[in-house]
Amino acid sequence: MGNETGTNTTNNLFTLTLLKAVEILNCFDDDCQEVGIKEIAELIHMPQSSVYRIMQSLEFTGFIFQNKKNKKYRMGPKVIRMARSVNCMDKYMKVVMDNMKQLNEECGETINLGIADCDRVTYIYRVESKHLLRPNYELNARYPAYSTGMGKVFLADMSKSVLRWVYDNNTAEIGGTFEDFWQRMEQIRKLGFAVDDEEFCAGLRCVASPVRGPGGNVIFSVSVSAPTMRMPDDVFDKTRAMVMACTQKSTEEILQMGL
């Protein structure tokens, strides 16, 4: 997560120990990787003693286990049961992926799929552009939600109190006042799309739109990202319409499944 500078009011919004436990699990790229307590403490900016206590709980519940020879940890058997429990989301994702491939054929640019992760967004799938010059975001990497098109789509679906927490914990990076930040998210919510105009990466433009599931919640975000030289304003406007059509179609197909 961002800075540890949030106010007491907003930090009390969540159980911080649980958020830190999730951050610890995010330190593992796969179930073969082994990570030590010192490395995890450095990654999540937390004292080793505090990391140790949380990891003891995670090990007790089966989410991680320790290699007794080198004292490092890896993901545990509990993740197998959780992975096997995935049913609806897997089908939802298949719907979106199929529509992303169609979108890629229409616009010829890189199409990204993301999921929310606290005040971050994780890129989990993409359809590559055939152009030699193209974005190359690392899959399964976490990026700041407030500076990416896909991330802003998720933030715009959050309550004002949650956005306050995001702002308080990332004030220096977000800049401006909270009201400015809140108004920007409100505008995205009303328009149905978010823009990243070289905000996250110089030379790249991005437009993103939400995919909604049962109950209207945003479950995925889809974006098109391309170099600014291939995305002048007229092309950008056409691309925005195509992205929104893709996510609307995906939402409708997901809801029609009745799952």
Buried (B, 14 or more C-beta within 10 A) or exposed (E): BBEEEBEEEBBEBEEEEEBBBEBBBBBBEEEEEBBBBEBBBEBBEBEBEEBEEBBEEBBEEBBBBBEEEEEBBBBBEBBEEEEEEEEEBEEBBEBBBEBBEBBBEBBBBBBBBBBBBBBBBBBBBBBEBEEEEBBEBEEEEBBBBBBBBBBBBBBBBBEEEBBBBBBBBBBEEBEEEBEEBBEBBEEBBEEBBBBBEEBBBEEBBBBBBBBBBEEEEBBBBBBBBBBEEBBEEEBBEEBBEBBBBBBBBBBEBBBEEEE
